[in-house]
Amino acid sequence: MTGVDSLESSKADQIKRAKRWLSHLNLSMPESSTIEICPFSYPSKIDVQNADLNHIDWDSDQIYIAQK
């Protein structure tokens, strides 16, 4: 299914939110990259702000942020 309230739109919204949260930390990544933040590891923007994100390759096309 596609369109409003579909799996497709939900995923797009979550990627936009992840990029917004990371942009507030002055992190840059390719515009075309897919970024996912594990909701169990980082349920809020504050949790992401307090995370150690130095190990992440910000030039990658696929970025998944979770606790190791």
N, C-alpha and C positions, 0 to 999 in steps of 0.2 A: 504494500500500500504506500502511496505517496501523498503529499499535500499536507495541509495543516493537521497537527496532532498525530502524525505518522511516525514510524520509527526513523524514517529519513529526516524529517524536520527536527525530531528530538535530538538526533546525533549532531546535526548542523548547529543547533542551539547550544549544545554542550561544548562543542569545539569553539564557538564564538565566546562563550563564557570563559573557557580556559585561556584563550588568547587575551581576553580583557584582563583577567586576574594577573597574568604574567606581564602584560604591558605596564601595569601599575608598579611592577618591580623593575621597570626599565630594562627588561629582557627583550631581545629581538630574535625573531625566527622568520623563516621564509613565509611569505603570505600564503603560499599554497600548502603549507605543512598541516598535517592532521595532528592535533594535540589532544590527548586524553589525560585527565587527572582522576586517579582512583578515588572514588567517593568514600571508600572505607579508610584510606590512608589520610586523605585531606578533604574532609567534609565541608570546609569553609575557606574563604579567601584568607583569613587570618592563619589558618593551618599551613597554607601554601607559603605565606610570607615568612613563617618561622622555619620552613624546611630548608635543608641543605640541598641546593639544586646545582652545585658545582660539577657534579659528575655527568650532567646531561649534555649531549651533543645538540646544541641549538641550531645547527645547520641541517639537521636531518629532516626528511620529509614526513616521517612518522615519529612522534614523540609521545611516550607513555610515562607519566609521572606517578610513582608509587613508592612506598617505603620498601626497602630491601629486606 
